[in-house]
């Protein structure tokens, strides 16, 4: 997509995140076009803009080239999701390795 301010083709935006000490810093985030008029990007709980007003969110989502908001429309929709990752028991996962060694002899 093109930045609506500078016209450069962008595949990422710059926005603010908190570090483990509570200080904010900028990070580049990849964006995905989901419609001819919309993009999305995924952030986690350390995104600084979560509690800000829509106007403040709009100002903090910036083009990596010109530093201005790449979208003229200030509307921002935030969706909540949870990704859960579970791990197998390592002892059970490695049981098949004994059989591999048996057949390699």
C-alpha atoms as one frame of an Amber mdcrd trajectory, in Angstrom:
protein
   0.000   0.000   0.000   1.081   3.591  -0.385   1.432   6.086   2.440  -1.305
   8.672   1.946   1.102  11.426   3.028   4.389  10.801   1.190   3.152   8.367
  -1.476   5.904   5.792  -0.860   5.063   2.105  -0.989   5.096   0.666   2.546
   4.813  -2.843   3.955   5.282  -1.785   7.601   4.430   0.980  10.032   6.231
   2.415  13.040   4.458   2.536  16.400   5.326   2.700  20.116   5.777  -0.202
  22.526   6.672  -0.440  26.208   9.830  -2.338  27.148  10.149  -4.467  30.299
  11.145  -1.368  32.304   8.061   0.627  31.241   9.896   2.964  28.848   8.469
   3.349  25.391  10.361   2.775  22.160   9.484   2.607  18.466   9.226  -0.640
  16.531   8.500  -1.389  12.899   5.538  -3.748  12.412   4.623  -5.537   9.179
   1.209  -4.662   7.793  -1.067  -6.859   5.696  -3.634  -5.547   3.254  -6.987
  -7.156   4.012  -9.092  -5.063   1.655  -8.384  -2.452  -0.990  -9.051   0.209
   1.653  -7.708  -1.418   4.829  -4.627  -2.965   6.404  -4.075  -4.821   9.657
  -1.149  -5.535  11.937  -0.765  -7.629  15.060   0.529  -6.240  18.346   0.725
  -7.575  21.884  -0.043  -6.127  25.316   3.091  -3.939  25.213   1.628  -1.701
  22.497   1.531   1.826  23.972  -1.577   2.935  22.099  -4.012   0.410  23.547
  -5.376   2.815  26.167  -5.139   6.000  24.058  -7.909   7.836  22.251  -8.519
   7.077  18.590  -6.858  10.372  17.598  -3.762   9.573  19.676  -3.608   6.068
  18.209  -3.853   7.558  14.728  -0.909   9.900  15.401   1.298   7.109  16.778
   0.863   4.795  13.781   3.490   6.267  11.467   5.037   5.770   8.028   8.660
   4.540   8.268   9.695   7.116   5.627   7.922  10.386   6.420   7.052   9.749
  10.089   3.443  10.860   9.598   0.290   8.723   9.854   0.102   6.790   6.553
  -3.715   6.836   6.624  -5.878   9.951   6.339  -8.853   8.244   8.023  -8.321
   8.268  11.818 -10.647   5.292  12.483  -8.886   2.455  14.301 -10.561  -0.838
  15.158  -8.916  -2.972  17.825  -9.813  -6.645  18.134  -8.856  -8.723  21.163
  -7.577 -12.240  20.692  -5.741 -14.801  22.740  -3.248 -17.284  21.309  -2.580
 -20.238  23.592   0.483 -22.425  23.044   0.697 -25.814  24.763   3.686 -28.141
  24.815   3.867 -31.939  24.736   5.559 -33.870  27.516   9.193 -34.143  26.416
   9.534 -37.645  27.907   6.653 -38.931  25.731   7.808 -37.057  22.636  11.218
 -38.781  22.578   9.915 -42.370  23.002   9.935 -42.962  19.253  13.665 -42.136
  19.064  14.550 -45.561  20.545  12.830 -47.267  17.644  14.732 -45.175  15.103
  18.061 -46.180  16.634  16.961 -49.835  16.620  16.333 -49.732  12.862  19.542
 -47.823  12.093  21.770 -50.610  13.563
